[in-house]
Amino acid sequence: MGDDPKPAVKKKTRKKRAVPGETKRERFVRMADARTNQVLDKIRILGGIANPRYYEYSQADIDAIFESIEEELESARSKFFPSAKEESAFQFQLEKRLKNRSAKAED
């Protein structure tokens, strides 16, 4: 009798995509704030694996991670300009990135 599971907690729902009466500029500012803050939070989280007491990594690992971030950032930046070309989203994989870097270095 006393072992009843806790009732499910309702998750917060995301804000509506469209806010009645919202201008395109207002929507852009709202979305830019939210998405930029999400990105900044993820970057801070990434910094959490920098502690060599808990993780082992090489300079090549660090370079591969930040080169990928910089490339994706440049791709996102280019989409704000009319001549931007669509690029497919890519998924970062450290080992794959390191192999590509070493292959380029051998050329």
N, C-alpha and C positions, 0 to 999 in steps of 0.2 A: 503493500500500500504506500509506503513512504518512498519507494523507488521510482516514482513517476518521472519520466524524462522532462527536462525543461521545455517549455513551449518554444517553438521556433520564433526567433527574433526576425522581424521584418527588416530586410536590408534597405539602406537608403537608396532611393531611386535617383537616377541621373536627372539633371535638368532637362526640360523639354528642348528639342532642337530649335523649334520656332517659338518665339515669344510674341504674342499678339502686339502689333504696333511697333515692333522693334525694327529699326532701320538696318540696312546692310552694314553700315559702319558700326552700329551698336553690337550687332551679332558678331562682327569680326573682332571687336575689342573683347567681348565676353569669351569667345572661343580662344583667342590668342592668349588671354590671361590664363585660362584653364590649362590649355595644352602646354604653354611655356612652363608653367609651374610644375606640371607632370614631368616634363623633360628634366628640369632642374633637380627635382626630387630623385629621379633615376640616376642622374650624374652623381649626386651626393651618395647614393647607395653604392654605386660603383667604387667610389673612393674607400668604402669600407673593406675592400679586399686588398688594400695597399699595405696592410700590416704584416710584415715578414715574420712576425711571431706566430701567426696562424696560417699563412699561405706562403707557398714557394713559387716564384715566378722569375722570369728572366727579362732582360732589357728588350729582347725580341718580342716577348709576350706583350709588354707594355706598348711598344711601338705598333704592333699589329692591332691592338685594341683601339688606340687613339687615332691611327690612320683610318680605320674603318669609321669611327665616329666623325672624323673630319670630312671624309668623303660623303657620308650620308648628310651631314650638315650642309655641305656645298650643294648637294643635289636638291635639298629642300629649299635652300636660298634661291637657286636658279629657277624654281617653279614660280617665283614671284615676278619674273620678267617675261614679257610676251614671247620671246624667242625660246623659251624653255622647251626642252624635249622631255617627253614622258619616259621615265625609267621605272623598271619593275623594282618593287621593294626587295631588299635582300636581307638575308638572315646571317648574322655574324656567327662564325665558328672559328675559334682560335686555332685549332690544329690545321684546318684547311687554309687559313690565312697565313700561317707560318710556312706551310709547304709552298704556297704561291710566292711568298717573299723570297724563300731560298732558291726557288726555280728562277726568279728574275735576277737574283744576284749571280747565278751561274752563267747567265747569258752574256 
